[in-house]
Amino acid sequence: MRRVLVAGGTILMLMAATPASAQPASGNAKPRIVTATASVGPERSVTVTVVGRDRDDVVRGAEIVWGEAEPALGESACEVSSRRAERRQRGKRARFELTHAYAAPGHYTITVQGLSGGCGKRAQQRSAARTLTVHVD
C-alpha cells in the first residue's frame, strides 16, 4: 500500500451521497467510504485521503477521477496472505492516499470509490461514489 504525506494542506469541502443500500441482493455487502478528504499542496497538487470499510470483505483499493481529461487513477493492494490473515482483515478500515497535480488553476470535482474483493477470491465490488470539490490557485 502506497502512502503519500502532504504537509500544510488545506482540507476542503466534502459533498457525499449516502448509498441507498449497503448490501446487494446477493447478500455480499458492498464496501463503503467512511471518510474522504482533499488537501491542496504546493504547485497545484491535491492529495485525496480515502478511508473505506467493507463489513464482510477486505477493502483493497480506491479509484479516483480527478475532474479533468486525465484517465481515472486507481490504487490497490492484493497481497499474498494466509486465509487466517485474510479473515482478520475483513471488516477493518483501509486507508489510501492519492495525489495529482493540476495543469491549470480552477475548481475541480473529484469522484472517489472504494474497491473490495477481487484478487481472484471474490468478485470485486465498488462503493457508492463520493464527490469532493477543490479549488487550486
BAVEX-490305 format. One record per residue: x, y, z of N, C-alpha, C, CB in turn; residue number from 1. Coordinates in Angstrom, 2 decimals, decimal comma. Glycine has a CB too. Layout:
# BAVEX-490305
+---------+---------+---------+---------+---------+---------+---------+---------+---------+---------+---------+---------+------+
|      nx |      ny |      nz |     cax |     cay |     caz |      cx |      cy |      cz |     cbx |     cby |     cbz | gumi |
+---------+---------+---------+---------+---------+---------+---------+---------+---------+---------+---------+---------+------+
|       X |       Y |       Z |       X |       Y |       Z |       X |       Y |       Z |       X |       Y |       Z |  NUM |
...
+---------+---------+---------+---------+---------+---------+---------+---------+---------+---------+---------+---------+------+
# end
This chain:
# BAVEX-490305
+---------+---------+---------+---------+---------+---------+---------+---------+---------+---------+---------+---------+------+
|      nx |      ny |      nz |     cax |     cay |     caz |      cx |      cy |      cz |     cbx |     cby |     cbz | gumi |
+---------+---------+---------+---------+---------+---------+---------+---------+---------+---------+---------+---------+------+
|    0,84 |   -1,16 |    0,00 |    0,00 |    0,00 |    0,00 |    0,89 |    1,23 |    0,00 |   -0,95 |   -0,01 |    1,20 |    1 |
|    0,64 |    2,18 |   -0,87 |    1,43 |    3,38 |   -1,00 |    0,85 |    4,46 |   -0,11 |    1,50 |    3,84 |   -2,46 |    2 |
|    1,69 |    5,21 |    0,55 |    1,25 |    6,32 |    1,38 |    1,98 |    7,57 |    0,91 |    1,52 |    6,04 |    2,90 |    3 |
|    1,26 |    8,67 |    0,78 |    1,83 |    9,93 |    0,37 |    1,46 |   10,94 |    1,45 |    1,32 |   10,38 |   -1,04 |    4 |
|    2,43 |   11,67 |    1,96 |    2,17 |   12,66 |    3,01 |    2,30 |   14,05 |    2,44 |    3,13 |   12,46 |    4,20 |    5 |
|    1,38 |   14,91 |    2,78 |    1,43 |   16,30 |    2,36 |    1,30 |   17,15 |    3,61 |    0,32 |   16,64 |    1,31 |    6 |
|    2,24 |   18,04 |    3,83 |    2,18 |   18,91 |    5,00 |    1,64 |   20,27 |    4,59 |    3,57 |   19,05 |    5,64 |    7 |
|    0,89 |   20,87 |    5,47 |    0,42 |   22,23 |    5,26 |   -0,74 |   22,36 |    4,30 |    1,53 |   23,05 |    4,78 |    8 |
|   -1,42 |   21,28 |    3,96 |   -2,55 |   21,35 |    3,04 |   -3,79 |   21,88 |    3,73 |   -2,84 |   20,00 |    2,45 |    9 |
|   -4,73 |   22,29 |    2,95 |   -6,00 |   22,78 |    3,46 |   -7,07 |   21,76 |    3,16 |   -6,35 |   24,15 |    2,84 |   10 |
|   -7,84 |   21,37 |    4,17 |   -8,94 |   20,44 |    3,93 |  -10,10 |   21,21 |    3,34 |   -9,36 |   19,72 |    5,25 |   11 |
|  -10,65 |   20,66 |    2,28 |  -11,70 |   21,35 |    1,55 |  -13,05 |   20,69 |    1,78 |  -11,39 |   21,38 |    0,07 |   12 |
|  -14,09 |   21,22 |    1,14 |  -15,45 |   20,77 |    1,32 |  -15,66 |   19,36 |    0,78 |  -16,40 |   21,73 |    0,65 |   13 |
|  -16,44 |   18,56 |    1,49 |  -16,81 |   17,21 |    1,08 |  -18,30 |   17,16 |    0,89 |  -16,34 |   16,15 |    2,12 |   14 |
|  -18,72 |   16,72 |   -0,28 |  -20,14 |   16,51 |   -0,55 |  -20,31 |   15,04 |   -0,81 |  -20,66 |   17,38 |   -1,76 |   15 |
|  -21,10 |   14,36 |   -0,03 |  -21,22 |   12,92 |   -0,16 |  -22,67 |   12,49 |   -0,22 |  -20,52 |   12,22 |    0,99 |   16 |
|  -22,91 |   11,52 |   -1,08 |  -24,22 |   10,91 |   -1,14 |  -24,16 |    9,60 |   -0,37 |  -24,68 |   10,68 |   -2,63 |   17 |
|  -25,15 |    9,36 |    0,46 |  -25,22 |    8,12 |    1,21 |  -25,80 |    7,05 |    0,32 |  -26,06 |    8,28 |    2,51 |   18 |
|  -25,17 |    5,85 |    0,27 |  -25,70 |    4,81 |   -0,59 |  -27,08 |    4,39 |   -0,12 |  -24,76 |    3,61 |   -0,63 |   19 |
|  -27,97 |    4,11 |   -1,08 |  -29,33 |    3,71 |   -0,75 |  -29,33 |    2,38 |   -0,03 |  -30,19 |    3,63 |   -2,01 |   20 |
|  -28,46 |    1,49 |   -0,41 |  -28,38 |    0,19 |    0,24 |  -26,94 |   -0,26 |    0,29 |  -29,25 |   -0,86 |   -0,51 |   21 |
|  -26,49 |   -0,64 |    1,47 |  -25,10 |   -1,08 |    1,62 |  -24,96 |   -2,56 |    1,32 |  -24,59 |   -0,78 |    3,01 |   22 |
|  -26,07 |   -3,23 |    1,05 |  -25,99 |   -4,67 |    0,79 |  -26,75 |   -5,02 |   -0,48 |  -26,55 |   -5,46 |    1,98 |   23 |
|  -26,05 |   -5,60 |   -1,47 |  -26,71 |   -6,00 |   -2,69 |  -27,59 |   -7,23 |   -2,45 |  -25,68 |   -6,28 |   -3,78 |   24 |
|  -28,41 |   -7,55 |   -3,44 |  -29,35 |   -8,66 |   -3,32 |  -28,64 |   -9,99 |   -3,07 |  -30,19 |   -8,76 |   -4,57 |   25 |
|  -27,40 |  -10,16 |   -3,51 |  -26,69 |  -11,42 |   -3,35 |  -26,28 |  -11,69 |   -1,91 |  -25,47 |  -11,42 |   -4,23 |   26 |
|  -26,42 |  -10,73 |   -1,00 |  -26,06 |  -10,94 |    0,39 |  -24,63 |  -10,57 |    0,73 |  -26,29 |  -12,34 |    0,75 |   27 |
|  -23,82 |  -10,20 |   -0,23 |  -22,44 |   -9,79 |    0,00 |  -22,42 |   -8,27 |    0,10 |  -21,50 |  -10,30 |   -1,15 |   28 |
|  -22,08 |   -7,74 |    1,27 |  -22,09 |   -6,29 |    1,48 |  -21,08 |   -5,60 |    0,57 |  -21,79 |   -5,96 |    2,95 |   29 |
|  -21,47 |   -4,43 |    0,08 |  -20,55 |   -3,61 |   -0,72 |  -19,67 |   -2,80 |    0,22 |  -21,33 |   -2,68 |   -1,69 |   30 |
|  -18,50 |   -2,39 |   -0,28 |  -17,67 |   -1,50 |    0,54 |  -18,35 |   -0,14 |    0,65 |  -16,24 |   -1,36 |   -0,07 |   31 |
|  -17,92 |    0,61 |    1,66 |  -18,41 |    1,98 |    1,79 |  -17,23 |    2,88 |    2,14 |  -19,53 |    2,09 |    2,86 |   32 |
|  -17,34 |    4,11 |    1,76 |  -16,31 |    5,08 |    2,09 |  -16,68 |    5,69 |    3,43 |  -16,17 |    6,19 |    0,99 |   33 |
|  -15,79 |    5,56 |    4,40 |  -16,01 |    6,10 |    5,74 |  -15,71 |    7,59 |    5,73 |  -15,14 |    5,37 |    6,79 |   34 |
|  -14,56 |    7,97 |    5,19 |  -14,20 |    9,39 |    5,04 |  -13,46 |    9,59 |    3,73 |  -13,34 |    9,88 |    6,24 |   35 |
|  -13,59 |   10,79 |    3,21 |  -12,82 |   11,20 |    2,03 |  -12,54 |   12,69 |    2,18 |  -13,60 |   10,90 |    0,67 |   36 |
|  -11,26 |   13,04 |    2,18 |  -10,88 |   14,45 |    2,32 |   -9,86 |   14,81 |    1,25 |  -10,30 |   14,72 |    3,73 |   37 |
|   -9,78 |   16,09 |    0,94 |   -8,82 |   16,58 |   -0,03 |   -8,02 |   17,71 |    0,60 |   -9,54 |   17,07 |   -1,33 |   38 |
|   -6,73 |   17,72 |    0,32 |   -5,88 |   18,82 |    0,78 |   -5,05 |   19,33 |   -0,39 |   -4,97 |   18,38 |    1,96 |   39 |
|   -4,91 |   20,66 |   -0,45 |   -4,17 |   21,30 |   -1,53 |   -2,75 |   21,53 |   -1,06 |   -4,83 |   22,65 |   -1,96 |   40 |
|   -1,80 |   21,12 |   -1,90 |   -0,39 |   21,29 |   -1,59 |    0,26 |   22,28 |   -2,53 |    0,34 |   19,95 |   -1,66 |   41 |
|    1,57 |   22,29 |   -2,58 |    2,29 |   23,21 |   -3,46 |    2,12 |   22,83 |   -4,93 |    3,78 |   23,24 |   -3,09 |   42 |
|    2,29 |   23,80 |   -5,79 |    2,30 |   23,60 |   -7,25 |    1,04 |   22,91 |   -7,76 |    3,52 |   22,80 |   -7,65 |   43 |
|   -0,12 |   23,33 |   -7,25 |   -1,44 |   22,84 |   -7,68 |   -1,64 |   21,35 |   -7,43 |   -1,64 |   23,12 |   -9,14 |   44 |
|   -0,91 |   20,80 |   -6,48 |   -1,11 |   19,38 |   -6,17 |   -2,25 |   19,23 |   -5,17 |    0,20 |   18,74 |   -5,61 |   45 |
|   -3,00 |   18,15 |   -5,32 |   -4,10 |   17,83 |   -4,41 |   -3,92 |   16,38 |   -3,97 |   -5,50 |   18,05 |   -5,08 |   46 |
|   -4,01 |   16,14 |   -2,66 |   -3,95 |   14,78 |   -2,12 |   -5,33 |   14,44 |   -1,57 |   -2,85 |   14,65 |   -1,02 |   47 |
|   -5,85 |   13,32 |   -2,01 |   -7,13 |   12,82 |   -1,53 |   -6,85 |   11,62 |   -0,64 |   -8,09 |   12,44 |   -2,71 |   48 |
|   -7,39 |   11,65 |    0,57 |   -7,27 |   10,55 |    1,51 |   -8,63 |    9,88 |    1,62 |   -6,76 |   11,03 |    2,92 |   49 |
|   -8,66 |    8,59 |    1,35 |   -9,90 |    7,81 |    1,37 |   -9,76 |    6,71 |    2,41 |  -10,22 |    7,21 |   -0,05 |   50 |
|  -10,74 |    6,61 |    3,29 |  -10,80 |    5,51 |    4,25 |  -12,06 |    4,73 |    3,93 |  -10,79 |    6,02 |    5,75 |   51 |
|  -11,88 |    3,43 |    3,66 |  -13,01 |    2,59 |    3,30 |  -13,14 |    1,40 |    4,22 |  -12,88 |    2,12 |    1,87 |   52 |
|  -14,33 |    0,81 |    4,21 |  -14,59 |   -0,37 |    5,03 |  -15,64 |   -1,23 |    4,33 |  -15,07 |    0,02 |    6,47 |   53 |
|  -15,47 |   -2,53 |    4,42 |  -16,46 |   -3,48 |    3,92 |  -16,70 |   -4,45 |    5,07 |  -15,97 |   -4,23 |    2,60 |   54 |
|  -17,90 |   -4,53 |    5,56 |  -18,15 |   -5,30 |    6,78 |  -17,86 |   -6,79 |    6,64 |  -19,57 |   -5,11 |    7,21 |   55 |
|  -17,90 |   -7,34 |    5,40 |  -17,66 |   -8,78 |    5,26 |  -16,56 |   -9,11 |    4,26 |  -18,93 |   -9,47 |    4,84 |   56 |
|  -15,71 |   -8,14 |    3,93 |  -14,62 |   -8,37 |    3,00 |  -13,49 |   -7,42 |    3,31 |  -15,10 |   -8,20 |    1,53 |   57 |
|  -12,44 |   -7,44 |    2,49 |  -11,29 |   -6,58 |    2,67 |  -11,33 |   -5,46 |    1,63 |   -9,97 |   -7,39 |    2,56 |   58 |
|  -11,22 |   -4,22 |    2,07 |  -11,11 |   -3,10 |    1,13 |   -9,70 |   -3,12 |    0,59 |  -11,46 |   -1,71 |    1,80 |   59 |
|   -9,58 |   -3,27 |   -0,73 |   -8,27 |   -3,46 |   -1,34 |   -7,82 |   -2,29 |   -2,20 |   -8,28 |   -4,69 |   -2,17 |   60 |
|   -8,69 |   -1,31 |   -2,41 |   -8,25 |   -0,23 |   -3,27 |   -9,20 |    0,93 |   -3,32 |   -8,03 |   -0,74 |   -4,63 |   61 |
|   -8,78 |    1,94 |   -4,06 |   -9,57 |    3,14 |   -4,29 |   -9,39 |    3,54 |   -5,74 |   -9,15 |    4,30 |   -3,33 |   62 |
|  -10,44 |    4,07 |   -6,31 |  -10,40 |    4,57 |   -7,69 |  -10,83 |    6,02 |   -7,65 |  -11,32 |    3,72 |   -8,66 |   63 |
|  -10,13 |    6,86 |   -8,41 |  -10,40 |    8,29 |   -8,37 |  -10,41 |    8,88 |   -9,78 |   -9,35 |    9,00 |   -7,51 |   64 |
|  -11,36 |    9,77 |  -10,01 |  -11,44 |   10,55 |  -11,23 |  -11,19 |   11,99 |  -10,79 |  -12,83 |   10,38 |  -11,98 |   65 |
|  -10,15 |   12,61 |  -11,35 |   -9,68 |   13,91 |  -10,87 |  -10,47 |   15,11 |  -11,39 |   -8,25 |   14,08 |  -11,24 |   66 |
|  -11,41 |   14,90 |  -12,29 |  -12,22 |   16,01 |  -12,77 |  -11,62 |   16,77 |  -13,93 |  -12,47 |   16,95 |  -11,66 |   67 |
|  -10,70 |   16,16 |  -14,63 |  -10,17 |   16,73 |  -15,86 |   -9,97 |   15,60 |  -16,85 |   -8,85 |   17,50 |  -15,61 |   68 |
|   -9,40 |   15,88 |  -17,99 |   -9,33 |   14,90 |  -19,08 |   -8,47 |   13,68 |  -18,78 |   -8,81 |   15,57 |  -20,30 |   69 |
|   -7,71 |   13,72 |  -17,71 |   -6,86 |   12,58 |  -17,36 |   -7,71 |   11,35 |  -17,08 |   -5,99 |   12,92 |  -16,13 |   70 |
|   -7,19 |   10,15 |  -17,35 |   -7,95 |    8,94 |  -17,02 |   -8,01 |    8,74 |  -15,51 |   -7,31 |    7,70 |  -17,69 |   71 |
|   -8,92 |    7,89 |  -15,07 |   -9,05 |    7,57 |  -13,65 |   -7,76 |    6,94 |  -13,14 |  -10,25 |    6,63 |  -13,40 |   72 |
|   -7,48 |    7,15 |  -11,87 |   -6,31 |    6,59 |  -11,22 |   -6,79 |    5,61 |  -10,15 |   -5,41 |    7,70 |  -10,61 |   73 |
|   -6,14 |    4,49 |  -10,05 |   -6,52 |    3,53 |   -9,03 |   -5,31 |    3,10 |   -8,23 |   -7,19 |    2,32 |   -9,65 |   74 |
|   -5,58 |    2,66 |   -7,02 |   -4,54 |    2,10 |   -6,17 |   -5,14 |    0,86 |   -5,53 |   -4,02 |    3,14 |   -5,09 |   75 |
|   -4,41 |   -0,23 |   -5,58 |   -4,93 |   -1,44 |   -4,94 |   -3,81 |   -2,20 |   -4,26 |   -5,64 |   -2,34 |   -5,97 |   76 |
|   -4,21 |   -3,07 |   -3,36 |   -3,24 |   -3,85 |   -2,60 |   -3,74 |   -5,29 |   -2,51 |   -3,02 |   -3,26 |   -1,18 |   77 |
|   -3,35 |   -6,12 |   -3,47 |   -3,65 |   -7,55 |   -3,41 |   -2,39 |   -8,23 |   -2,92 |   -4,12 |   -8,12 |   -4,81 |   78 |
|   -2,42 |   -8,62 |   -1,67 |   -1,24 |   -9,22 |   -1,06 |   -1,44 |  -10,72 |   -0,93 |   -0,96 |   -8,59 |    0,31 |   79 |
|   -0,34 |  -11,44 |   -1,00 |   -0,38 |  -12,88 |   -0,76 |   -0,40 |  -13,06 |    0,75 |    0,84 |  -13,63 |   -1,44 |   80 |
|   -1,46 |  -13,66 |    1,25 |   -1,57 |  -13,85 |    2,69 |   -2,31 |  -15,14 |    2,97 |   -2,29 |  -12,65 |    3,35 |   81 |
|   -2,23 |  -15,58 |    4,18 |   -2,93 |  -16,80 |    4,58 |   -4,43 |  -16,51 |    4,72 |   -2,35 |  -17,37 |    5,91 |   82 |
|   -5,23 |  -17,55 |    4,71 |   -6,67 |  -17,38 |    4,90 |   -6,96 |  -16,77 |    6,27 |   -7,41 |  -18,74 |    4,75 |   83 |
|   -6,18 |  -17,16 |    7,26 |   -6,39 |  -16,62 |    8,61 |   -6,12 |  -15,11 |    8,62 |   -5,46 |  -17,35 |    9,62 |   84 |
|   -5,02 |  -14,69 |    8,00 |   -4,71 |  -13,26 |    7,94 |   -5,80 |  -12,51 |    7,18 |   -3,34 |  -13,03 |    7,28 |   85 |
|   -6,30 |  -13,12 |    6,11 |   -7,37 |  -12,51 |    5,32 |   -8,63 |  -12,32 |    6,18 |   -7,69 |  -13,38 |    4,08 |   86 |
|   -9,00 |  -13,32 |    6,95 |  -10,19 |  -13,22 |    7,80 |  -10,02 |  -12,11 |    8,84 |  -10,47 |  -14,57 |    8,51 |   87 |
|   -8,80 |  -11,93 |    9,36 |   -8,57 |  -10,87 |   10,36 |   -8,73 |   -9,49 |    9,74 |   -7,18 |  -11,00 |   10,96 |   88 |
|   -8,50 |   -9,35 |    8,44 |   -8,60 |   -8,05 |    7,78 |  -10,02 |   -7,69 |    7,36 |   -7,71 |   -8,02 |    6,59 |   89 |
|  -10,90 |   -8,68 |    7,26 |  -12,28 |   -8,40 |    6,86 |  -12,95 |   -7,47 |    7,86 |  -13,09 |   -9,71 |    6,73 |   90 |
|  -13,65 |   -6,49 |    7,34 |  -14,35 |   -5,55 |    8,20 |  -13,50 |   -4,43 |    8,75 |  -14,95 |   -6,28 |    9,33 |   91 |
|  -12,19 |   -4,47 |    8,51 |  -11,29 |   -3,42 |    9,01 |  -11,26 |   -2,24 |    8,04 |   -9,87 |   -3,98 |    9,22 |   92 |
|  -10,89 |   -1,11 |    8,55 |  -10,73 |    0,08 |    7,71 |   -9,41 |    0,02 |    6,94 |  -10,80 |    1,37 |    8,56 |   93 |
|   -9,44 |    0,53 |    5,73 |   -8,23 |    0,63 |    4,91 |   -8,11 |    2,08 |    4,45 |   -8,27 |   -0,37 |    3,69 |   94 |
|   -6,88 |    2,58 |    4,42 |   -6,63 |    3,99 |    4,08 |   -5,77 |    4,08 |    2,83 |   -5,94 |    4,74 |    5,26 |   95 |
|   -6,17 |    4,95 |    1,91 |   -5,43 |    5,16 |    0,67 |   -5,25 |    6,66 |    0,47 |   -6,17 |    4,52 |   -0,55 |   96 |
|   -4,07 |    7,05 |    0,00 |   -3,80 |    8,45 |   -0,33 |   -3,33 |    8,51 |   -1,77 |   -2,75 |    9,07 |    0,64 |   97 |
|   -3,99 |    9,36 |   -2,54 |   -3,65 |    9,52 |   -3,96 |   -3,42 |   11,01 |   -4,22 |   -4,79 |    8,95 |   -4,89 |   98 |
|   -2,40 |   11,31 |   -5,02 |   -2,02 |   12,70 |   -5,28 |   -2,02 |   12,97 |   -6,77 |   -0,65 |   13,01 |   -4,68 |   99 |
|   -2,43 |   14,19 |   -7,12 |   -2,48 |   14,61 |   -8,52 |   -2,12 |   16,09 |   -8,59 |   -3,90 |   14,35 |   -9,14 |  100 |
|   -1,41 |   16,50 |   -9,63 |   -1,08 |   17,91 |   -9,86 |   -1,89 |   18,40 |  -11,06 |    0,46 |   18,11 |  -10,10 |  101 |
|   -2,63 |   19,45 |  -10,86 |   -3,45 |   20,04 |  -11,94 |   -2,60 |   20,97 |  -12,79 |   -4,66 |   20,81 |  -11,36 |  102 |
|   -2,87 |   20,97 |  -14,08 |   -2,11 |   21,80 |  -15,02 |   -2,49 |   23,28 |  -14,92 |   -2,34 |   21,32 |  -16,44 |  103 |
|   -3,74 |   23,56 |  -14,55 |   -4,21 |   24,95 |  -14,52 |   -4,99 |   25,20 |  -13,23 |   -5,09 |   25,26 |  -15,75 |  104 |
|   -5,00 |   26,44 |  -12,76 |   -5,81 |   26,75 |  -11,59 |   -7,30 |   26,63 |  -11,91 |   -5,49 |   28,17 |  -11,07 |  105 |
|   -8,11 |   26,45 |  -10,88 |   -9,55 |   26,40 |  -11,08 |  -10,25 |   25,53 |  -10,06 |   -9,86 |   25,89 |  -12,46 |  106 |
|  -11,56 |   25,37 |  -10,26 |  -12,39 |   24,50 |   -9,42 |  -12,46 |   23,14 |  -10,10 |  -13,82 |   25,10 |   -9,20 |  107 |
|  -12,32 |   22,08 |   -9,33 |  -12,38 |   20,72 |   -9,87 |  -13,28 |   19,85 |   -9,00 |  -10,96 |   20,11 |   -9,97 |  108 |
|  -14,02 |   18,95 |   -9,65 |  -14,85 |   17,99 |   -8,96 |  -14,18 |   16,63 |   -9,05 |  -16,30 |   17,96 |   -9,56 |  109 |
|  -13,89 |   16,05 |   -7,90 |  -13,18 |   14,78 |   -7,80 |  -14,18 |   13,72 |   -7,36 |  -11,96 |   14,87 |   -6,81 |  110 |
|  -14,14 |   12,55 |   -7,99 |  -15,02 |   11,45 |   -7,62 |  -14,18 |   10,26 |   -7,18 |  -15,96 |   11,07 |   -8,80 |  111 |
|  -14,51 |    9,68 |   -6,01 |  -13,77 |    8,53 |   -5,49 |  -14,71 |    7,38 |   -5,19 |  -12,98 |    8,92 |   -4,23 |  112 |
|  -14,18 |    6,15 |   -5,34 |  -14,90 |    4,94 |   -4,97 |  -13,93 |    3,99 |   -4,28 |  -15,55 |    4,26 |   -6,22 |  113 |
|  -14,43 |    3,23 |   -3,32 |  -13,65 |    2,18 |   -2,67 |  -13,89 |    0,86 |   -3,38 |  -14,01 |    2,07 |   -1,18 |  114 |
|  -12,89 |    0,00 |   -3,38 |  -12,97 |   -1,31 |   -4,03 |  -12,71 |   -2,40 |   -3,01 |  -11,97 |   -1,41 |   -5,21 |  115 |
|  -13,52 |   -3,45 |   -3,03 |  -13,27 |   -4,60 |   -2,16 |  -13,39 |   -5,88 |   -2,98 |  -14,26 |   -4,61 |   -0,96 |  116 |
|  -12,93 |   -6,97 |   -2,37 |  -12,97 |   -8,25 |   -3,07 |  -11,89 |   -8,32 |   -4,12 |  -14,33 |   -8,49 |   -3,70 |  117 |
|  -12,15 |   -9,07 |   -5,17 |  -11,18 |   -9,22 |   -6,24 |  -10,02 |  -10,11 |   -5,84 |  -10,66 |   -7,86 |   -6,67 |  118 |
|   -8,91 |   -9,96 |   -6,47 |   -7,69 |  -10,73 |   -6,21 |   -7,94 |  -12,22 |   -6,38 |   -7,17 |  -10,44 |   -4,80 |  119 |
|   -8,90 |  -12,59 |   -7,23 |   -9,15 |  -13,99 |   -7,53 |   -9,98 |  -14,74 |   -6,51 |   -7,89 |  -14,66 |   -7,70 |  120 |
|  -10,40 |  -14,10 |   -5,43 |  -11,14 |  -14,81 |   -4,39 |  -12,63 |  -14,52 |   -4,45 |  -10,60 |  -14,43 |   -3,02 |  121 |
|  -13,00 |  -13,28 |   -4,45 |  -14,40 |  -12,88 |   -4,52 |  -14,51 |  -11,83 |   -5,62 |  -14,91 |  -12,32 |   -3,14 |  122 |
|  -15,71 |  -11,68 |   -6,13 |  -15,93 |  -10,67 |   -7,16 |  -15,62 |   -9,29 |   -6,60 |  -17,39 |  -10,74 |   -7,69 |  123 |
|  -14,99 |   -8,46 |   -7,43 |  -14,70 |   -7,10 |   -6,98 |  -15,98 |   -6,28 |   -6,93 |  -13,67 |   -6,43 |   -7,91 |  124 |
|  -16,10 |   -5,46 |   -5,90 |  -17,26 |   -4,58 |   -5,75 |  -16,79 |   -3,15 |   -5,56 |  -18,14 |   -5,03 |   -4,57 |  125 |
|  -17,63 |   -2,21 |   -5,97 |  -17,34 |   -0,78 |   -5,82 |  -18,34 |   -0,17 |   -4,84 |  -17,40 |   -0,05 |   -7,18 |  126 |
|  -17,86 |    0,79 |   -4,07 |  -18,73 |    1,53 |   -3,17 |  -19,52 |    2,56 |   -3,98 |  -17,91 |    2,21 |   -2,04 |  127 |
|  -20,46 |    3,18 |   -3,32 |  -21,12 |    4,34 |   -3,91 |  -20,06 |    5,43 |   -4,07 |  -22,33 |    4,85 |   -3,03 |  128 |
|  -20,22 |    6,27 |   -5,07 |  -19,24 |    7,32 |   -5,33 |  -19,38 |    8,45 |   -4,32 |  -19,40 |    7,87 |   -6,76 |  129 |
|  -18,25 |    9,04 |   -3,96 |  -18,21 |   10,26 |   -3,15 |  -17,62 |   11,36 |   -4,02 |  -17,35 |   10,06 |   -1,82 |  130 |
|  -18,11 |   12,56 |   -3,81 |  -17,66 |   13,70 |   -4,61 |  -17,02 |   14,75 |   -3,71 |  -18,83 |   14,31 |   -5,40 |  131 |
|  -15,85 |   15,22 |   -4,11 |  -15,14 |   16,30 |   -3,43 |  -14,99 |   17,44 |   -4,41 |  -13,75 |   15,82 |   -2,88 |  132 |
|  -15,11 |   18,68 |   -3,91 |  -14,88 |   19,85 |   -4,75 |  -13,65 |   20,58 |   -4,20 |  -16,14 |   20,78 |   -4,79 |  133 |
|  -12,69 |   20,88 |   -5,09 |  -11,48 |   21,59 |   -4,66 |  -11,26 |   22,80 |   -5,55 |  -10,24 |   20,65 |   -4,70 |  134 |
|  -10,54 |   23,77 |   -4,99 |  -10,09 |   24,91 |   -5,77 |   -8,58 |   25,01 |   -5,62 |  -10,80 |   26,23 |   -5,31 |  135 |
|   -7,89 |   25,07 |   -6,77 |   -6,44 |   25,24 |   -6,75 |   -6,10 |   26,57 |   -7,42 |   -5,72 |   24,05 |   -7,47 |  136 |
|   -5,09 |   27,24 |   -6,86 |   -4,64 |   28,53 |   -7,41 |   -3,52 |   28,34 |   -8,41 |   -4,18 |   29,47 |   -6,29 |  137 |
+---------+---------+---------+---------+---------+---------+---------+---------+---------+---------+---------+---------+------+
# end
